[in-house]
C-alpha cells in the first residue's frame, strides 16, 4: 500500500484530468509553510449567492446577512475572517470565506446538495459556551481550519461551522444541523461527553467523525480521535530510556484523569519493553500534598539512617588508623595517611542520605506550575538528576522548563517542534497572535479530508481510506488512524535545556520505520541472548543483528518472493 502523506502546510495537487491518469500515485504534501499562499483572498462584495469561491480557492458558507452583536458566534467568525483576508495578498481571483448558513435543507433537497460536487466538512466547535477560555479555544480551532481551507487551494472543500455551546445537547444539535446541510464528514467536537453524545447520530447517518478529544473511551469504529494520546507519549519515552540502558523505573503520578490513564498503562508498557517498575507513588493536586509521596519515593528516612550508620563505620575505621591523634589534628592527619577514606567521609558529609535508589529513571507525567512545584522536591530528598533520569510526557513540551534546574537534562516525548514552529508562525502572521497548541489538530483534520477526497473523489471517507496503514504526514509529524478509532503518531524525544529544548531522538519518517524499530527492539532486548539469531527474516528482507548494527538488507528471503527494492515507500508528488 502506498504511503499517503498529508503535508499540512501546502497541498500540491494535480488537475483532475491528470489525477485520473495517475490514480495509483500517492498524495504528498511537501514543504513547511514558508510564505503566504498564492492566489489568496480579500473581502469582496457579498451580494449574490449564499456560498462563493473562485476556481482556485476553498469556500465556506456565507453568514446570515444580519447585523450581529460583538458577543455572538457570527460576529466572531466575521471578524476572524476579515482579519484573515486582510493579511492575504490580493490576486485576480479573489474568493471570499464565509460561515455556515442557518437554514435547514428539506429531505428531498439534501441528496441533491450532497451530490453537487462539493466536499462538505462539518466543523463542530464549542462556540457560545459559558466559558470564555473555551470560546477562545474554539476560535483557534476555527482559524486553523480556515487557514487549512485556503492553503488546500481546492474550491470544492466547504466548511459547515456549527456551535456546540461546549455541551452535549449543543453538540447533538450541531451535528444534526451539519448533517442536514449535507456534511460528508464531521470534524469535532472537542469534549469527550460531546463526542459520546453525537456518535449515534453520525453512525446512523454513516458519516465518519474525527474528534479533537484524546479520551480513549469515546473512540469507536467510524469515530476517530486525532488528539494526542498520553499512552503513546509514555510508550515512546520508555522505549528511548530502555535503549539508553535504563532498566528500573519509578513514577510519581498525580491523582487526576490524566494520571489515571498513565497509571493504567505504566506497568504493561514498562514490562513490554523489558524493564521493571519498582515503585509508584501518587499525590493529590495541591502542592503541599507532594512532600510525603516524594519523600517515600526517595526512601529518604531509610537512606538517612543508612547514612548515619555508614558515617559511624567510616569514622571507626579512621580511628583505628589514628588511635593516638588528638581531635584538632585528626582531620589533617587522616587526609595525609588515608586520602581515599578522607574523601569518602567528606562526600558523605555533603549528602543527606546514603545508598543507591532501586530505580535509575523516574517518570513525572505532570506539567505547568505543578511540575515546577514537584521537580525541586526530588533533589531536596536526595534524588539526584545526575544519577536518576527524569522522564516526562507531552505535558513537558514547554520552553520555560529549562528555568527549573532539576528538569534540565530530562527527556520527554512530543512531536518534532519544527512543524509546529512553522505553523504557529504562519498563524500569528495571519491572525496577529499565537495559536493554542490544539490548533494544529484542526489544521491536520481539515487537510486530511481534502487529501482523501482528492485520492478517491467517489468514496473518500470509507474505513479503508481513513485507516490507511502507512498513515499521513501532518503539522505534528506522521500519524495514522486505526480501526478501533485510536491514532498512532511518530514522536520525537527531546531533552530539556536551559535555553532551548533539543531533539535527542528524531521522530520517525514513516510507520515502516516504527514497525521495524519495534522488531529490532524485540530481537535485541526481549529474547534470551543464547537464542537470539544473527538475522531475522521479514517480508521486507533480512534484518541483520550482527554486533548490534541493525540494518535491513535488500537480499531476498530464502524460499520466498524477492522483497521490494528499497526500505521506504516511494513518495511521488502530485502536481
N, C-alpha and C positions, 0 to 999 in steps of 0.2 A: 504494500500500500504506500502510495506516495505521501510525502510529508506535506501537509497543508500548513503553511506558515502565514500568520497574520501579523505583519509588522504594523503596529497600530499607529504609526506616525505618518506614513504616506502610502496610499494604495496605488500600485501600478497595475492597471487593469487593461487588458486588450479590448478592442472593439468587439461587439457581439459577434460579427461575422468571423473575425479571427478566432474568437473563443470557440465558436462552433467547430472550427477545424482543428482545435487543439484541446479537445475535452479531456484528454488524459493527462494534460500538464497540471502542474501543481501551482496553486495560488501562493504567491510570496509577496509580502510587503517588506520593502527593503529600506534601510537607512533611517536614522533618527531624524526628527524634525529639525531642520537647520534654518528654516526661514518661513516667511508667511506663504501660504499656499497661493498658487497662481489661479487667476480667474475667480477671485472671491467676491464678496458681496458688499454692496452699500444699500442703504434704505432706498426703496423705490415707492412709487405710487401704489396705494393699497386698494384702489378701486379695481373691480373686476372679480375674478373667480375666487373661491374660498381657499384654494391651495395653488401655490405658484412655484416656479423654479425654472432655471434656464436649462439648456441642453447639456450643461456641464456641471451642474451643481445639485446638491440634495435639496429636499423640500420638507418643510414642516407645516402642518395645517395652520391656517390663518386663525388668529384670535378673534373672538367676537368683537364686532365693531361697536363698542360701547365705552363710555368713559369709565375708568377704573380707579379705585382708591389706592393710595400708596401701600396699604397693608394686604391687598389681595394677591392671589396667585397670578392673575392676569397681569397685574402691574409688574410683579417680579419678572415674569417671562419677557414682557415687552421691554423693560429697562435692560435686562441682561442681553437680550437680542440686539437692542440698539447699540449697546457698548461693544458687543462683538462685531457688529457690522462696521462701526466707525473705525475699528482697529484694522480692518482689512483693506487692501488696495482696490481702487476702482478698476473695473475692466469693462469691455464692451458688453459682455454677458453678465448681467447683474441680478442674480437670484435673490429672493427675499426669504428670510427664515420666519416661520410662523408657528404658532402653537395649535393645539387641538381645538376643533370646533365642538360645541356642546350639544348640537342637535343629534338625535338618535336616528339610526337607519332602520327602515322597515325590514321585515323578514325577507320580503321578495327582493329588496334592493341590495341587501348585504352580499349575496353571491356575486352580483354584478360588480359591486365595488371591489371585492376581494380579487377579482379576475381582470382588473383593469390595467395590469402591467406594473403596478406599484408594489413595493415590499413594505408593508406597514408593520412598524415596530411599536408595540405598546410599551410605554415607559411609566411605571408606577412609582411615584416618588412621594415622600412624606411632607409635601407642601401643606400649608394651612393647619399644621399641628399647633398645639398649645405651647410648645417649647421652641423658643427662638433658635436655640442651638441646632435642633432637629431641622428647622426650616433652612438654616444655613447649610447643613449637610445636603439637603435636597437641592439647593441652589448650585452647589458644587457639582453634584451628580448631573444635573441638567446641563450646566455649562460644558462639562466634559463630553456629554452625549452630543451636544450641538457642535462642539469642536470636531468630533469624530465624523458627523454627517458632512461637514464642509470638507474635511480632509479626504473623505472617501471619494468625493467627486462623482457621485452617481445620482442622477436626478430621481430615480425611482425609489430611493430609500426615503421613507416618510416616518417621522416620529409622531406618535399619538400620546401626548403627555397628559397624565391623569393624576390628580392629587389623592393621596390616601389618608390625609389627616394624621398619619402616624398611628392609625388604629386598625383593628381587624375589620370593623364594619366599613370603614373608609376604603380599605384595600379591596374588599369584596365589591363594593360599589364601583371602584375604579376599574377593576378587572372586567366586570360586566360591561362597563361603558366602552373600554378599549376593544373588547371582542365584538361588541355591537357595531363599532365603527370599522370593523374589518381587519383587526390585528392578526398577522400571521404568526407572530411570536411575541412573548411578553418578556420585558426586562424589568426586574424589580419583583416585589417590593424589597424594602431594606430589613425589616424586623422579622424575626422567626415566626412570631404569632401571626403576622400578616401573611407570610408565605404559607403557613399551615392552613389559613382560612381560605386562600384563593386556589389552593391546589385542586380541590374537587371541581372547581369551575373550569380551570384551564384543561384539566384532564378530560372532563366530559366533552369539551369542545375540541379535543385532540390538538391543542395548541401548546407547544413547548414553552417552558418558563425558565429564565436564567435569573436567579435571585442573588442579591448582594449579601445575604446572610452567610455566616460561616457555622451555623448550628447544624450539626450532622443529623439531628433527629428529623429535620424537615426535608432532607434530600430524598428523592424518590425517582423512579423511572419517569422521565419526562419533566422532572423538576430538578434543575441543576444548580449547584452552588458555585459561584465564581469567587466568593470571598476566600481570604487566606485561612487555612485550617491550622490550628495550633499543633495538632498531631504531626503534621508534616515538618513544621519547624523543629519539633523535638527530634524526629527521626533523623533529619539532616545533621543536627549538631551532635547527636550521639554517634552517628556514623563517622563523622570527622574526628571526634575525640578518640574513638577506637582506633582509627587509622594512625593517630598520633601517639598511640601507646597507652592511652588512659583505659584502665580496666575496671576500677571500682568507683561507683557513683553514689553520691548522696544528693538530697534535694531539700530545699526549703520552699514549701508550696502554700500560697495564700488560700484561705477558705472562701473562694469566690467561684462562680461558674467556670471561669477560665481555668482556675487552679484545679477544679474537679476534673476537667477534661484532661489536663496534663497528668494528674494523678492516675487516672484510669489507664492512660496509655503508657505510663512511665516504665513499669516493670516489664510488660511484654516487649516494649521496644528495646530496652537495655538487654534483655535476655536474647532477643532475636539477633542482636549484633554481638553476642558473645561476651557481654560484660556482666557485672554483678552489681545489683542495687543493694547497698549495705545499710543505708539509713535514710529515713524520710521524716521530716518534721513539718508541722502545719502551724500557721499563725493566722490570726484574725486581721482585719484590715487596719485597725488602729496601730499607730507606730509603737505605742508602749507595749503592745501585745507581742512584739517581735523579740524582745530580750530573752525570755525564757526558752523559746524554741531554738534560737541561735546558740545560746549557752549550752543547751542539751546536745545540739548537733556537734558542737565543738568539743563535747565531752570535757568541758572546762574544769569541773570540780575534780574529776578523777585525774586529769593531767596535771592539775595544780598540786595535788597530793603527791603525784609521781615526781614532780619537780623537787619538792621538799625531801623526798626520800633519796633522789639522785644526788642532790646537793650534800646531804649528810654522808652519802657513800664517798663522794669525791673528797670531801674535807677530811674524812677519816683516813683515806689513802694518802692525802697530803701530810697529815700529822705523823703518819708512820715514817714518811721520808724525812721529816724535820722535827723530831720529838723534842729537841732542846732549844729550838729557836723561839725568841720572845715574840709576842703578838705584833709589836710595831715593826719588827723586821721580817715577819713571816712571809708576807706577800712578795717582797722583793727577792727573798731567798728562794721561794718556790718558783718564781719566774726564771731564775738562773739555773736551778738544778733540774726542774721538770717543766719546760716551757709548754709542752703539749697539754699536760694536766692543768697548768695555769690557764691556758686558753679555753679549755673546756669549762672551767669554773666561771670565767668571765662571760662566756657566751650564755651559760645557763642563768647567770645573774640578770642578763638583759631580757630574758624571756619570762613570761608569766606561767608557762606550763612546760611539761617535758613529755616526750613520747610522740610517735607518729600517729597521725589520724588514720582510720581504717579506709579512707577513700582518697582518691587523687583527682577527683573532679566533683564540683558541686553545681547543681542546676538551680537557677534562680528565675523562674517564669513570672517575672514581675516587670513593671515599667514605671516611668514617670517619677513623681515625688516619692512614691512608696519604695521604689528600687533605690532611690538615693538615701532613704532612711534605713533600708535593710543592709545595703552593702558595707557601710563602715562598721557595723556590728561584728562582721566576720573577723577582720583583723583585730578588733577590740578584744574578742575572745580567743585570740591566737590561732585563727585560721589564716595562714599566710598565703596570699595570692601568688607568691613566687613558688610555692610548693604545691598548691592546690589550684587547678584551673577552674576559673569561674565561667560558667556556661549560661547562655540566655536564649530566648526565643525572639520572634519578631518584635516583641514589645521593647527590645533594646535598640530598635532602629531609630536612634535619637542622637543627633550630632552633639548634643550637650553632655552626653555621658562621660566624655573624656575629662570633664571637670571634677569627676569623682575618682580620686586616686585608686581605691581598691578595685575598680572596674577596668582600669587601664590594663590591657593585655588579655582581657576576657574575650571570648568568642560568642557569636550569635549567628543564627541563620536568618536570612532575609533575601528578597530579590536583589539582583545586582543593581546598585544605585544609579548606574548610567542612564537607563531608560527613564526612570522617574525624574532625574535631574533635567533631562531634555524636555520631558512633557510638562513639568511644573514651570519651567522657564517659559515655554511657549504659552501656557495657560496665563501666567502673570502678564505677559506681554499683551495678550488679548483682553483680559478682564481686569487687569490692574491690581491683582492680589494673588497670593499663592493659594493653591487648592489644598483641601484636606487630603490626607493620604488615600482615602477611599475613592477619590475621583478617578483614579486610573482604571478602576474596575468598570465604571460606566463607559469609559472610552473603549476599553477592550471588548466589552459585551456588545456594544453597538457595531463596532468594527467587525466583530465575529459574524454578526448577522449579515453584514454586507459581503464578507468573504464567502460564506456558504451559499448565499443567493447568487453569486457570480459563478460558482462552480457548477451548481445544479439548479438553474432557474425554475425548472418544473416542480421540483420537490426539495427545496433547500434545507429544510429543518427536520428531516426524518432522523430517527435514532442513529442510524449508521453514520450519517454525516456528522451529527453532533458529537459522536463518541469516536471519532477517528483516532486510532491508536497512536499515530505519530504526532498528533497534537497540533498546536498553534503557537505562534510567536507573538507576544503582546508587549505592552509597556513594561511589564514586570517579568519578562522572560517567557520561557516556554511553559505551556500548560495544556492539559487535556482533560476532557470531561469523561467520566466513567458511566457505565450503565446504571450504577446504583445512585446516581445523582451527585456524587462527590467529584472533586477535581484533584489532579496531581500537578505539582509545579516543580520546576527546576530552580532550586535556590542556591545562592552563593553563601559562603561563610565569611563573616567579617570580624576583624579584631578591633576592639576599642582602642583608639589612640587619643593622645591629649588634644591634638588639633583637628585631626580628620580621621575618621574610621577607615580602615584599609581592608580591601578584599584579600583574604589569605587563601581561599579556595574558590576558584571561578565557578559560576553557575554553569551547568551542562548546556550544551548547544542543542541536544536532541534527546528524545527518550530512548533511542538506541544506546546512547552513551550512558544514560541512567541504568538501563537494564543490564548493560554489560558490566558496569561498576558493581552492581549487586552480585552478579555472578562471580566476579573477581573476589569480592569480599568473602563470599561464602566459601570459595575454594581456599582462600588464604587463612581464614580465621575460624571457620566453623566446622572444619574436618580435622581428624587426627593426622598429625604430620606424617606418621608412618604410612597412612593410607592415601595421602594427597598425591594425585597423579601429576606428572610433569606437564600434561596438556589436557585440555577439556575440549571435547567435540561439541560444537554448536551448529545451528543451522546457518550461521554466517561464516563459519570456517573453524579453524583450530585455534583455541586460546592457549598460548604457551605460558607456563607459570615458572619458568626457569629463573632462579635467583631473584624471585620477586619482581621480575620485569615483565609486566603484563602487556602484551600487545596482540591484537587479532591479526593472524596471518591471512592471506588470501588463498592459502592452499585449500584444495577441495577436501572434504571429509571422505575418508575411505568408504567405498561401497554406497556412496550417496551421490546425488547430483551435485555438480560443482556449485559452490557458493557464488553469489553475485560479486563481481569485482568491486572493490572499494568497501569501506565500512559504513559510510553515511549515505542517506538518501540524497539524490540529486535535487537541487533546488532551482528549477528554471524560473525565470521571471516572466510573468505575463505582462505584456505591454501592447 
